[in-house]
Amino acid sequence: MPDGTLAGSVLTMDRAVRNMRDLVDTPVNDALVMASSNPASIIGESDVRGTIEVGKAADTVVMDSDLNVTATMVGGRVVYQSGAL
């Protein structure tokens, strides 16, 4: 905000991806790029995150076919795992 206050949302990234797919009819691959590669580029981190490539941070979210998060890895280490994995 102009006064320096941070404005947030309760919208999670998995819900944002599903919203793009369901409400805007965006192909899932494009919605995933919007949630990963684009933000990394905007904050100047595209050389280390935003895509899965050798030498980049091993921060990864695994989703099921309904785009629900089943696991999250940070630095290649599993930090969250649902029973569905």
HTML snippet that shows the backbone in 3Dmol.js (N, CA, C, O; Angstrom):
<script src="https://3Dmol.org/build/3Dmol-min.js"></script>
<div id="view" style="width:600px;height:400px;position:relative"></div>
<script>
const pdb = `
ATOM      1  N   MET A   1       0.838  -1.162   0.000  1.00  0.00           N
ATOM      2  CA  MET A   1       0.000   0.000   0.000  1.00  0.00           C
ATOM      3  C   MET A   1       0.902   1.250   0.000  1.00  0.00           C
ATOM      4  O   MET A   1       2.065   1.160   0.392  1.00  0.00           O
ATOM      5  N   PRO A   2       0.396   2.384  -0.423  1.00  0.00           N
ATOM      6  CA  PRO A   2       1.209   3.609  -0.459  1.00  0.00           C
ATOM      7  C   PRO A   2       1.829   3.987   0.884  1.00  0.00           C
ATOM      8  O   PRO A   2       2.893   4.605   0.915  1.00  0.00           O
ATOM      9  N   ASP A   3       1.180   3.627   1.994  1.00  0.00           N
ATOM     10  CA  ASP A   3       1.719   3.976   3.314  1.00  0.00           C
ATOM     11  C   ASP A   3       2.725   2.949   3.833  1.00  0.00           C
ATOM     12  O   ASP A   3       3.198   3.067   4.964  1.00  0.00           O
ATOM     13  N   GLY A   4       3.060   1.940   3.018  1.00  0.00           N
ATOM     14  CA  GLY A   4       4.031   0.932   3.410  1.00  0.00           C
ATOM     15  C   GLY A   4       3.412  -0.313   4.020  1.00  0.00           C
ATOM     16  O   GLY A   4       4.122  -1.287   4.271  1.00  0.00           O
ATOM     17  N   THR A   5       2.114  -0.307   4.263  1.00  0.00           N
ATOM     18  CA  THR A   5       1.425  -1.465   4.797  1.00  0.00           C
ATOM     19  C   THR A   5       1.358  -2.557   3.738  1.00  0.00           C
ATOM     20  O   THR A   5       1.038  -2.291   2.580  1.00  0.00           O
ATOM     21  N   LEU A   6       1.662  -3.787   4.143  1.00  0.00           N
ATOM     22  CA  LEU A   6       1.554  -4.904   3.220  1.00  0.00           C
ATOM     23  C   LEU A   6       0.115  -5.390   3.190  1.00  0.00           C
ATOM     24  O   LEU A   6      -0.506  -5.602   4.232  1.00  0.00           O
ATOM     25  N   ALA A   7      -0.403  -5.563   1.991  1.00  0.00           N
ATOM     26  CA  ALA A   7      -1.750  -6.091   1.828  1.00  0.00           C
ATOM     27  C   ALA A   7      -1.635  -7.543   1.404  1.00  0.00           C
ATOM     28  O   ALA A   7      -0.867  -7.867   0.498  1.00  0.00           O
ATOM     29  N   GLY A   8      -2.377  -8.402   2.040  1.00  0.00           N
ATOM     30  CA  GLY A   8      -2.274  -9.813   1.734  1.00  0.00           C
ATOM     31  C   GLY A   8      -3.597 -10.409   1.331  1.00  0.00           C
ATOM     32  O   GLY A   8      -4.598  -9.716   1.150  1.00  0.00           O
ATOM     33  N   SER A   9      -3.569 -11.700   1.198  1.00  0.00           N
ATOM     34  CA  SER A   9      -4.759 -12.430   0.795  1.00  0.00           C
ATOM     35  C   SER A   9      -4.713 -13.806   1.428  1.00  0.00           C
ATOM     36  O   SER A   9      -3.652 -14.280   1.835  1.00  0.00           O
ATOM     37  N   VAL A  10      -5.842 -14.428   1.507  1.00  0.00           N
ATOM     38  CA  VAL A  10      -5.890 -15.808   1.979  1.00  0.00           C
ATOM     39  C   VAL A  10      -5.850 -16.778   0.800  1.00  0.00           C
ATOM     40  O   VAL A  10      -5.965 -17.990   0.981  1.00  0.00           O
ATOM     41  N   LEU A  11      -5.687 -16.239  -0.405  1.00  0.00           N
ATOM     42  CA  LEU A  11      -5.610 -17.073  -1.600  1.00  0.00           C
ATOM     43  C   LEU A  11      -4.279 -17.805  -1.627  1.00  0.00           C
ATOM     44  O   LEU A  11      -3.217 -17.183  -1.614  1.00  0.00           O
ATOM     45  N   THR A  12      -4.342 -19.129  -1.666  1.00  0.00           N
ATOM     46  CA  THR A  12      -3.120 -19.924  -1.768  1.00  0.00           C
ATOM     47  C   THR A  12      -2.733 -20.069  -3.234  1.00  0.00           C
ATOM     48  O   THR A  12      -3.565 -19.875  -4.121  1.00  0.00           O
ATOM     49  N   MET A  13      -1.473 -20.408  -3.489  1.00  0.00           N
ATOM     50  CA  MET A  13      -1.022 -20.535  -4.873  1.00  0.00           C
ATOM     51  C   MET A  13      -1.697 -21.707  -5.580  1.00  0.00           C
ATOM     52  O   MET A  13      -1.989 -21.609  -6.772  1.00  0.00           O
ATOM     53  N   ASP A  14      -1.953 -22.807  -4.883  1.00  0.00           N
ATOM     54  CA  ASP A  14      -2.635 -23.914  -5.545  1.00  0.00           C
ATOM     55  C   ASP A  14      -4.054 -23.505  -5.936  1.00  0.00           C
ATOM     56  O   ASP A  14      -4.531 -23.878  -7.008  1.00  0.00           O
ATOM     57  N   ARG A  15      -4.727 -22.747  -5.085  1.00  0.00           N
ATOM     58  CA  ARG A  15      -6.068 -22.255  -5.417  1.00  0.00           C
ATOM     59  C   ARG A  15      -5.975 -21.262  -6.575  1.00  0.00           C
ATOM     60  O   ARG A  15      -6.840 -21.264  -7.451  1.00  0.00           O
ATOM     61  N   ALA A  16      -4.954 -20.422  -6.598  1.00  0.00           N
ATOM     62  CA  ALA A  16      -4.778 -19.457  -7.688  1.00  0.00           C
ATOM     63  C   ALA A  16      -4.599 -20.184  -9.022  1.00  0.00           C
ATOM     64  O   ALA A  16      -5.147 -19.765 -10.041  1.00  0.00           O
ATOM     65  N   VAL A  17      -3.835 -21.266  -9.007  1.00  0.00           N
ATOM     66  CA  VAL A  17      -3.630 -22.053 -10.236  1.00  0.00           C
ATOM     67  C   VAL A  17      -4.954 -22.676 -10.674  1.00  0.00           C
ATOM     68  O   VAL A  17      -5.303 -22.638 -11.854  1.00  0.00           O
ATOM     69  N   ARG A  18      -5.688 -23.249  -9.724  1.00  0.00           N
ATOM     70  CA  ARG A  18      -6.994 -23.832 -10.062  1.00  0.00           C
ATOM     71  C   ARG A  18      -7.956 -22.761 -10.573  1.00  0.00           C
ATOM     72  O   ARG A  18      -8.715 -23.008 -11.510  1.00  0.00           O
ATOM     73  N   ASN A  19      -7.931 -21.568  -9.962  1.00  0.00           N
ATOM     74  CA  ASN A  19      -8.795 -20.478 -10.434  1.00  0.00           C
ATOM     75  C   ASN A  19      -8.486 -20.114 -11.878  1.00  0.00           C
ATOM     76  O   ASN A  19      -9.401 -19.916 -12.677  1.00  0.00           O
ATOM     77  N   MET A  20      -7.210 -20.025 -12.219  1.00  0.00           N
ATOM     78  CA  MET A  20      -6.843 -19.701 -13.599  1.00  0.00           C
ATOM     79  C   MET A  20      -7.337 -20.787 -14.549  1.00  0.00           C
ATOM     80  O   MET A  20      -7.839 -20.493 -15.634  1.00  0.00           O
ATOM     81  N   ARG A  21      -7.191 -22.036 -14.134  1.00  0.00           N
ATOM     82  CA  ARG A  21      -7.654 -23.156 -14.964  1.00  0.00           C
ATOM     83  C   ARG A  21      -9.180 -23.148 -15.098  1.00  0.00           C
ATOM     84  O   ARG A  21      -9.711 -23.273 -16.201  1.00  0.00           O
ATOM     85  N   ASP A  22      -9.871 -23.002 -13.986  1.00  0.00           N
ATOM     86  CA  ASP A  22     -11.319 -23.180 -13.967  1.00  0.00           C
ATOM     87  C   ASP A  22     -12.105 -21.930 -14.343  1.00  0.00           C
ATOM     88  O   ASP A  22     -13.115 -22.022 -15.041  1.00  0.00           O
ATOM     89  N   LEU A  23     -11.658 -20.772 -13.893  1.00  0.00           N
ATOM     90  CA  LEU A  23     -12.433 -19.548 -14.085  1.00  0.00           C
ATOM     91  C   LEU A  23     -12.026 -18.757 -15.320  1.00  0.00           C
ATOM     92  O   LEU A  23     -12.829 -18.007 -15.876  1.00  0.00           O
ATOM     93  N   VAL A  24     -10.776 -18.926 -15.750  1.00  0.00           N
ATOM     94  CA  VAL A  24     -10.275 -18.153 -16.884  1.00  0.00           C
ATOM     95  C   VAL A  24      -9.973 -19.052 -18.078  1.00  0.00           C
ATOM     96  O   VAL A  24      -9.609 -18.574 -19.153  1.00  0.00           O
ATOM     97  N   ASP A  25     -10.129 -20.374 -17.874  1.00  0.00           N
ATOM     98  CA  ASP A  25      -9.896 -21.363 -18.923  1.00  0.00           C
ATOM     99  C   ASP A  25      -8.464 -21.319 -19.448  1.00  0.00           C
ATOM    100  O   ASP A  25      -8.215 -21.470 -20.644  1.00  0.00           O
ATOM    101  N   THR A  26      -7.533 -21.109 -18.521  1.00  0.00           N
ATOM    102  CA  THR A  26      -6.109 -21.096 -18.861  1.00  0.00           C
ATOM    103  C   THR A  26      -5.586 -22.526 -18.818  1.00  0.00           C
ATOM    104  O   THR A  26      -5.894 -23.263 -17.882  1.00  0.00           O
ATOM    105  N   PRO A  27      -4.800 -22.933 -19.814  1.00  0.00           N
ATOM    106  CA  PRO A  27      -4.197 -24.265 -19.747  1.00  0.00           C
ATOM    107  C   PRO A  27      -3.355 -24.404 -18.470  1.00  0.00           C
ATOM    108  O   PRO A  27      -2.699 -23.450 -18.051  1.00  0.00           O
ATOM    109  N   VAL A  28      -3.376 -25.587 -17.858  1.00  0.00           N
ATOM    110  CA  VAL A  28      -2.679 -25.803 -16.596  1.00  0.00           C
ATOM    111  C   VAL A  28      -1.207 -25.421 -16.694  1.00  0.00           C
ATOM    112  O   VAL A  28      -0.675 -24.789 -15.781  1.00  0.00           O
ATOM    113  N   ASN A  29      -0.547 -25.788 -17.774  1.00  0.00           N
ATOM    114  CA  ASN A  29       0.869 -25.461 -17.907  1.00  0.00           C
ATOM    115  C   ASN A  29       1.092 -23.946 -17.836  1.00  0.00           C
ATOM    116  O   ASN A  29       2.027 -23.488 -17.179  1.00  0.00           O
ATOM    117  N   ASP A  30       0.244 -23.175 -18.505  1.00  0.00           N
ATOM    118  CA  ASP A  30       0.366 -21.717 -18.465  1.00  0.00           C
ATOM    119  C   ASP A  30       0.109 -21.182 -17.059  1.00  0.00           C
ATOM    120  O   ASP A  30       0.804 -20.273 -16.606  1.00  0.00           O
ATOM    121  N   ALA A  31      -0.878 -21.737 -16.372  1.00  0.00           N
ATOM    122  CA  ALA A  31      -1.177 -21.304 -15.003  1.00  0.00           C
ATOM    123  C   ALA A  31      -0.004 -21.607 -14.070  1.00  0.00           C
ATOM    124  O   ALA A  31       0.293 -20.817 -13.173  1.00  0.00           O
ATOM    125  N   LEU A  32       0.662 -22.740 -14.275  1.00  0.00           N
ATOM    126  CA  LEU A  32       1.814 -23.084 -13.448  1.00  0.00           C
ATOM    127  C   LEU A  32       2.988 -22.147 -13.706  1.00  0.00           C
ATOM    128  O   LEU A  32       3.705 -21.784 -12.773  1.00  0.00           O
ATOM    129  N   VAL A  33       3.191 -21.756 -14.954  1.00  0.00           N
ATOM    130  CA  VAL A  33       4.233 -20.772 -15.277  1.00  0.00           C
ATOM    131  C   VAL A  33       3.920 -19.442 -14.598  1.00  0.00           C
ATOM    132  O   VAL A  33       4.818 -18.773 -14.086  1.00  0.00           O
ATOM    133  N   MET A  34       2.637 -19.061 -14.596  1.00  0.00           N
ATOM    134  CA  MET A  34       2.221 -17.823 -13.929  1.00  0.00           C
ATOM    135  C   MET A  34       2.512 -17.866 -12.427  1.00  0.00           C
ATOM    136  O   MET A  34       2.759 -16.829 -11.811  1.00  0.00           O
ATOM    137  N   ALA A  35       2.484 -19.060 -11.841  1.00  0.00           N
ATOM    138  CA  ALA A  35       2.690 -19.205 -10.405  1.00  0.00           C
ATOM    139  C   ALA A  35       4.143 -19.473 -10.025  1.00  0.00           C
ATOM    140  O   ALA A  35       4.481 -19.444  -8.842  1.00  0.00           O
ATOM    141  N   SER A  36       4.996 -19.729 -10.991  1.00  0.00           N
ATOM    142  CA  SER A  36       6.377 -20.095 -10.659  1.00  0.00           C
ATOM    143  C   SER A  36       7.406 -19.270 -11.418  1.00  0.00           C
ATOM    144  O   SER A  36       8.112 -18.456 -10.823  1.00  0.00           O
ATOM    145  N   SER A  37       7.492 -19.469 -12.693  1.00  0.00           N
ATOM    146  CA  SER A  37       8.516 -18.812 -13.506  1.00  0.00           C
ATOM    147  C   SER A  37       8.335 -17.296 -13.561  1.00  0.00           C
ATOM    148  O   SER A  37       9.305 -16.552 -13.416  1.00  0.00           O
ATOM    149  N   ASN A  38       7.109 -16.836 -13.769  1.00  0.00           N
ATOM    150  CA  ASN A  38       6.873 -15.387 -13.849  1.00  0.00           C
ATOM    151  C   ASN A  38       7.236 -14.662 -12.560  1.00  0.00           C
ATOM    152  O   ASN A  38       7.948 -13.660 -12.620  1.00  0.00           O
ATOM    153  N   PRO A  39       6.774 -15.127 -11.381  1.00  0.00           N
ATOM    154  CA  PRO A  39       7.155 -14.436 -10.145  1.00  0.00           C
ATOM    155  C   PRO A  39       8.668 -14.434  -9.911  1.00  0.00           C
ATOM    156  O   PRO A  39       9.229 -13.431  -9.470  1.00  0.00           O
ATOM    157  N   ALA A  40       9.325 -15.560 -10.206  1.00  0.00           N
ATOM    158  CA  ALA A  40      10.780 -15.624 -10.032  1.00  0.00           C
ATOM    159  C   ALA A  40      11.467 -14.580 -10.901  1.00  0.00           C
ATOM    160  O   ALA A  40      12.416 -13.925 -10.469  1.00  0.00           O
ATOM    161  N   SER A  41      10.988 -14.433 -12.108  1.00  0.00           N
ATOM    162  CA  SER A  41      11.557 -13.437 -13.023  1.00  0.00           C
ATOM    163  C   SER A  41      11.318 -12.014 -12.507  1.00  0.00           C
ATOM    164  O   SER A  41      12.218 -11.174 -12.541  1.00  0.00           O
ATOM    165  N   ILE A  42      10.108 -11.756 -12.035  1.00  0.00           N
ATOM    166  CA  ILE A  42       9.766 -10.417 -11.557  1.00  0.00           C
ATOM    167  C   ILE A  42      10.640  -9.994 -10.379  1.00  0.00           C
ATOM    168  O   ILE A  42      11.014  -8.825 -10.279  1.00  0.00           O
ATOM    169  N   ILE A  43      10.972 -10.930  -9.485  1.00  0.00           N
ATOM    170  CA  ILE A  43      11.794 -10.573  -8.330  1.00  0.00           C
ATOM    171  C   ILE A  43      13.292 -10.760  -8.578  1.00  0.00           C
ATOM    172  O   ILE A  43      14.094 -10.665  -7.649  1.00  0.00           O
ATOM    173  N   GLY A  44      13.666 -11.024  -9.831  1.00  0.00           N
ATOM    174  CA  GLY A  44      15.073 -11.150 -10.186  1.00  0.00           C
ATOM    175  C   GLY A  44      15.725 -12.440  -9.719  1.00  0.00           C
ATOM    176  O   GLY A  44      16.936 -12.479  -9.501  1.00  0.00           O
ATOM    177  N   GLU A  45      14.935 -13.498  -9.562  1.00  0.00           N
ATOM    178  CA  GLU A  45      15.442 -14.779  -9.083  1.00  0.00           C
ATOM    179  C   GLU A  45      15.401 -15.873 -10.137  1.00  0.00           C
ATOM    180  O   GLU A  45      15.602 -17.042  -9.811  1.00  0.00           O
ATOM    181  N   SER A  46      15.147 -15.525 -11.384  1.00  0.00           N
ATOM    182  CA  SER A  46      14.966 -16.558 -12.411  1.00  0.00           C
ATOM    183  C   SER A  46      16.239 -17.358 -12.678  1.00  0.00           C
ATOM    184  O   SER A  46      16.181 -18.428 -13.283  1.00  0.00           O
ATOM    185  N   ASP A  47      17.379 -16.850 -12.234  1.00  0.00           N
ATOM    186  CA  ASP A  47      18.609 -17.624 -12.416  1.00  0.00           C
ATOM    187  C   ASP A  47      18.748 -18.735 -11.386  1.00  0.00           C
ATOM    188  O   ASP A  47      19.563 -19.640 -11.566  1.00  0.00           O
ATOM    189  N   VAL A  48      17.961 -18.683 -10.298  1.00  0.00           N
ATOM    190  CA  VAL A  48      18.075 -19.702  -9.256  1.00  0.00           C
ATOM    191  C   VAL A  48      16.773 -20.414  -8.925  1.00  0.00           C
ATOM    192  O   VAL A  48      16.798 -21.421  -8.218  1.00  0.00           O
ATOM    193  N   ARG A  49      15.626 -19.922  -9.416  1.00  0.00           N
ATOM    194  CA  ARG A  49      14.343 -20.570  -9.109  1.00  0.00           C
ATOM    195  C   ARG A  49      13.315 -20.244 -10.171  1.00  0.00           C
ATOM    196  O   ARG A  49      13.548 -19.395 -11.032  1.00  0.00           O
ATOM    197  N   GLY A  50      12.190 -20.911 -10.111  1.00  0.00           N
ATOM    198  CA  GLY A  50      11.099 -20.654 -11.050  1.00  0.00           C
ATOM    199  C   GLY A  50      10.915 -21.726 -12.098  1.00  0.00           C
ATOM    200  O   GLY A  50       9.838 -21.854 -12.680  1.00  0.00           O
ATOM    201  N   THR A  51      11.956 -22.496 -12.342  1.00  0.00           N
ATOM    202  CA  THR A  51      11.888 -23.628 -13.265  1.00  0.00           C
ATOM    203  C   THR A  51      12.733 -24.765 -12.690  1.00  0.00           C
ATOM    204  O   THR A  51      13.581 -24.546 -11.825  1.00  0.00           O
ATOM    205  N   ILE A  52      12.497 -25.953 -13.171  1.00  0.00           N
ATOM    206  CA  ILE A  52      13.283 -27.105 -12.720  1.00  0.00           C
ATOM    207  C   ILE A  52      14.431 -27.290 -13.706  1.00  0.00           C
ATOM    208  O   ILE A  52      14.238 -27.721 -14.843  1.00  0.00           O
ATOM    209  N   GLU A  53      15.627 -26.953 -13.241  1.00  0.00           N
ATOM    210  CA  GLU A  53      16.828 -27.066 -14.067  1.00  0.00           C
ATOM    211  C   GLU A  53      18.014 -27.383 -13.175  1.00  0.00           C
ATOM    212  O   GLU A  53      18.014 -27.050 -11.990  1.00  0.00           O
ATOM    213  N   VAL A  54      19.018 -28.022 -13.742  1.00  0.00           N
ATOM    214  CA  VAL A  54      20.252 -28.318 -13.025  1.00  0.00           C
ATOM    215  C   VAL A  54      20.853 -27.002 -12.536  1.00  0.00           C
ATOM    216  O   VAL A  54      20.963 -26.037 -13.294  1.00  0.00           O
ATOM    217  N   GLY A  55      21.237 -26.976 -11.274  1.00  0.00           N
ATOM    218  CA  GLY A  55      21.881 -25.808 -10.694  1.00  0.00           C
ATOM    219  C   GLY A  55      20.928 -24.822 -10.034  1.00  0.00           C
ATOM    220  O   GLY A  55      21.370 -23.886  -9.367  1.00  0.00           O
ATOM    221  N   LYS A  56      19.639 -25.021 -10.210  1.00  0.00           N
ATOM    222  CA  LYS A  56      18.666 -24.136  -9.569  1.00  0.00           C
ATOM    223  C   LYS A  56      18.245 -24.723  -8.225  1.00  0.00           C
ATOM    224  O   LYS A  56      18.449 -25.905  -7.950  1.00  0.00           O
ATOM    225  N   ALA A  57      17.650 -23.860  -7.395  1.00  0.00           N
ATOM    226  CA  ALA A  57      17.167 -24.301  -6.084  1.00  0.00           C
ATOM    227  C   ALA A  57      16.184 -25.457  -6.271  1.00  0.00           C
ATOM    228  O   ALA A  57      15.337 -25.429  -7.163  1.00  0.00           O
ATOM    229  N   ALA A  58      16.308 -26.449  -5.434  1.00  0.00           N
ATOM    230  CA  ALA A  58      15.416 -27.607  -5.537  1.00  0.00           C
ATOM    231  C   ALA A  58      14.174 -27.376  -4.689  1.00  0.00           C
ATOM    232  O   ALA A  58      13.861 -28.161  -3.794  1.00  0.00           O
ATOM    233  N   ASP A  59      13.468 -26.282  -4.984  1.00  0.00           N
ATOM    234  CA  ASP A  59      12.209 -25.961  -4.318  1.00  0.00           C
ATOM    235  C   ASP A  59      11.095 -26.395  -5.264  1.00  0.00           C
ATOM    236  O   ASP A  59      10.951 -25.842  -6.354  1.00  0.00           O
ATOM    237  N   THR A  60      10.313 -27.377  -4.849  1.00  0.00           N
ATOM    238  CA  THR A  60       9.342 -27.986  -5.744  1.00  0.00           C
ATOM    239  C   THR A  60       8.044 -28.285  -5.004  1.00  0.00           C
ATOM    240  O   THR A  60       8.053 -28.674  -3.836  1.00  0.00           O
ATOM    241  N   VAL A  61       6.942 -28.098  -5.694  1.00  0.00           N
ATOM    242  CA  VAL A  61       5.638 -28.482  -5.170  1.00  0.00           C
ATOM    243  C   VAL A  61       5.108 -29.591  -6.061  1.00  0.00           C
ATOM    244  O   VAL A  61       5.086 -29.458  -7.285  1.00  0.00           O
ATOM    245  N   VAL A  62       4.681 -30.681  -5.448  1.00  0.00           N
ATOM    246  CA  VAL A  62       4.088 -31.800  -6.170  1.00  0.00           C
ATOM    247  C   VAL A  62       2.576 -31.706  -5.984  1.00  0.00           C
ATOM    248  O   VAL A  62       2.080 -31.566  -4.866  1.00  0.00           O
ATOM    249  N   MET A  63       1.855 -31.786  -7.099  1.00  0.00           N
ATOM    250  CA  MET A  63       0.394 -31.680  -7.056  1.00  0.00           C
ATOM    251  C   MET A  63      -0.224 -32.907  -7.697  1.00  0.00           C
ATOM    252  O   MET A  63       0.369 -33.532  -8.576  1.00  0.00           O
ATOM    253  N   ASP A  64      -1.430 -33.244  -7.243  1.00  0.00           N
ATOM    254  CA  ASP A  64      -2.146 -34.355  -7.857  1.00  0.00           C
ATOM    255  C   ASP A  64      -2.894 -33.853  -9.097  1.00  0.00           C
ATOM    256  O   ASP A  64      -2.772 -32.686  -9.468  1.00  0.00           O
ATOM    257  N   SER A  65      -3.656 -34.724  -9.724  1.00  0.00           N
ATOM    258  CA  SER A  65      -4.338 -34.356 -10.965  1.00  0.00           C
ATOM    259  C   SER A  65      -5.409 -33.289 -10.772  1.00  0.00           C
ATOM    260  O   SER A  65      -5.833 -32.653 -11.737  1.00  0.00           O
ATOM    261  N   ASP A  66      -5.851 -33.087  -9.523  1.00  0.00           N
ATOM    262  CA  ASP A  66      -6.817 -32.030  -9.225  1.00  0.00           C
ATOM    263  C   ASP A  66      -6.130 -30.751  -8.749  1.00  0.00           C
ATOM    264  O   ASP A  66      -6.791 -29.816  -8.297  1.00  0.00           O
ATOM    265  N   LEU A  67      -4.808 -30.713  -8.853  1.00  0.00           N
ATOM    266  CA  LEU A  67      -3.983 -29.563  -8.458  1.00  0.00           C
ATOM    267  C   LEU A  67      -4.019 -29.296  -6.961  1.00  0.00           C
ATOM    268  O   LEU A  67      -3.940 -28.148  -6.523  1.00  0.00           O
ATOM    269  N   ASN A  68      -4.139 -30.363  -6.180  1.00  0.00           N
ATOM    270  CA  ASN A  68      -3.998 -30.260  -4.734  1.00  0.00           C
ATOM    271  C   ASN A  68      -2.552 -30.584  -4.381  1.00  0.00           C
ATOM    272  O   ASN A  68      -1.961 -31.495  -4.960  1.00  0.00           O
ATOM    273  N   VAL A  69      -1.986 -29.854  -3.446  1.00  0.00           N
ATOM    274  CA  VAL A  69      -0.597 -30.069  -3.049  1.00  0.00           C
ATOM    275  C   VAL A  69      -0.487 -31.389  -2.299  1.00  0.00           C
ATOM    276  O   VAL A  69      -1.204 -31.629  -1.327  1.00  0.00           O
ATOM    277  N   THR A  70       0.426 -32.242  -2.766  1.00  0.00           N
ATOM    278  CA  THR A  70       0.665 -33.515  -2.090  1.00  0.00           C
ATOM    279  C   THR A  70       2.030 -33.549  -1.414  1.00  0.00           C
ATOM    280  O   THR A  70       2.253 -34.344  -0.500  1.00  0.00           O
ATOM    281  N   ALA A  71       2.940 -32.693  -1.858  1.00  0.00           N
ATOM    282  CA  ALA A  71       4.259 -32.616  -1.226  1.00  0.00           C
ATOM    283  C   ALA A  71       4.915 -31.294  -1.592  1.00  0.00           C
ATOM    284  O   ALA A  71       4.653 -30.712  -2.645  1.00  0.00           O
ATOM    285  N   THR A  72       5.767 -30.845  -0.697  1.00  0.00           N
ATOM    286  CA  THR A  72       6.559 -29.636  -0.942  1.00  0.00           C
ATOM    287  C   THR A  72       7.999 -29.931  -0.553  1.00  0.00           C
ATOM    288  O   THR A  72       8.260 -30.495   0.509  1.00  0.00           O
ATOM    289  N   MET A  73       8.932 -29.548  -1.420  1.00  0.00           N
ATOM    290  CA  MET A  73      10.351 -29.711  -1.145  1.00  0.00           C
ATOM    291  C   MET A  73      11.019 -28.348  -1.176  1.00  0.00           C
ATOM    292  O   MET A  73      10.753 -27.529  -2.056  1.00  0.00           O
ATOM    293  N   VAL A  74      11.884 -28.118  -0.211  1.00  0.00           N
ATOM    294  CA  VAL A  74      12.677 -26.889  -0.160  1.00  0.00           C
ATOM    295  C   VAL A  74      14.135 -27.311  -0.105  1.00  0.00           C
ATOM    296  O   VAL A  74      14.542 -28.052   0.789  1.00  0.00           O
ATOM    297  N   GLY A  75      14.913 -26.838  -1.058  1.00  0.00           N
ATOM    298  CA  GLY A  75      16.308 -27.233  -1.120  1.00  0.00           C
ATOM    299  C   GLY A  75      16.483 -28.725  -1.302  1.00  0.00           C
ATOM    300  O   GLY A  75      17.482 -29.299  -0.869  1.00  0.00           O
ATOM    301  N   GLY A  76      15.503 -29.359  -1.950  1.00  0.00           N
ATOM    302  CA  GLY A  76      15.570 -30.783  -2.201  1.00  0.00           C
ATOM    303  C   GLY A  76      15.131 -31.648  -1.023  1.00  0.00           C
ATOM    304  O   GLY A  76      15.175 -32.875  -1.107  1.00  0.00           O
ATOM    305  N   ARG A  77      14.707 -31.019   0.075  1.00  0.00           N
ATOM    306  CA  ARG A  77      14.291 -31.751   1.266  1.00  0.00           C
ATOM    307  C   ARG A  77      12.773 -31.650   1.412  1.00  0.00           C
ATOM    308  O   ARG A  77      12.210 -30.559   1.326  1.00  0.00           O
ATOM    309  N   VAL A  78      12.112 -32.787   1.633  1.00  0.00           N
ATOM    310  CA  VAL A  78      10.651 -32.787   1.799  1.00  0.00           C
ATOM    311  C   VAL A  78      10.321 -32.092   3.119  1.00  0.00           C
ATOM    312  O   VAL A  78      10.775 -32.495   4.189  1.00  0.00           O
ATOM    313  N   VAL A  79       9.502 -31.019   3.004  1.00  0.00           N
ATOM    314  CA  VAL A  79       9.067 -30.291   4.204  1.00  0.00           C
ATOM    315  C   VAL A  79       7.578 -30.460   4.462  1.00  0.00           C
ATOM    316  O   VAL A  79       7.090 -30.112   5.537  1.00  0.00           O
ATOM    317  N   TYR A  80       6.860 -30.988   3.489  1.00  0.00           N
ATOM    318  CA  TYR A  80       5.445 -31.302   3.661  1.00  0.00           C
ATOM    319  C   TYR A  80       5.123 -32.494   2.782  1.00  0.00           C
ATOM    320  O   TYR A  80       5.588 -32.593   1.647  1.00  0.00           O
ATOM    321  N   GLN A  81       4.317 -33.397   3.327  1.00  0.00           N
ATOM    322  CA  GLN A  81       3.875 -34.558   2.554  1.00  0.00           C
ATOM    323  C   GLN A  81       2.495 -34.951   3.065  1.00  0.00           C
ATOM    324  O   GLN A  81       2.308 -35.192   4.257  1.00  0.00           O
ATOM    325  N   SER A  82       1.532 -35.011   2.150  1.00  0.00           N
ATOM    326  CA  SER A  82       0.185 -35.444   2.540  1.00  0.00           C
ATOM    327  C   SER A  82       0.144 -36.959   2.522  1.00  0.00           C
ATOM    328  O   SER A  82       1.058 -37.615   2.021  1.00  0.00           O
ATOM    329  N   GLY A  83      -0.923 -37.503   3.073  1.00  0.00           N
ATOM    330  CA  GLY A  83      -1.097 -38.946   3.066  1.00  0.00           C
ATOM    331  C   GLY A  83      -1.348 -39.495   1.674  1.00  0.00           C
ATOM    332  O   GLY A  83      -1.267 -40.703   1.453  1.00  0.00           O
ATOM    333  N   ALA A  84      -1.660 -38.585   0.710  1.00  0.00           N
ATOM    334  CA  ALA A  84      -2.008 -39.041  -0.639  1.00  0.00           C
ATOM    335  C   ALA A  84      -0.788 -39.325  -1.491  1.00  0.00           C
ATOM    336  O   ALA A  84      -0.928 -39.836  -2.602  1.00  0.00           O
ATOM    337  N   LEU A  85       0.382 -39.015  -1.016  1.00  0.00           N
ATOM    338  CA  LEU A  85       1.600 -39.190  -1.823  1.00  0.00           C
ATOM    339  C   LEU A  85       2.054 -40.626  -1.824  1.00  0.00           C
ATOM    340  O   LEU A  85       3.061 -40.954  -2.451  1.00  0.00           O
TER     341      LEU A  85
END
`;
const viewer = $3Dmol.createViewer("view");
viewer.addModel(pdb, "pdb");
viewer.setStyle({}, {cartoon: {color: "spectrum"}});
viewer.zoomTo();
viewer.render();
</script>
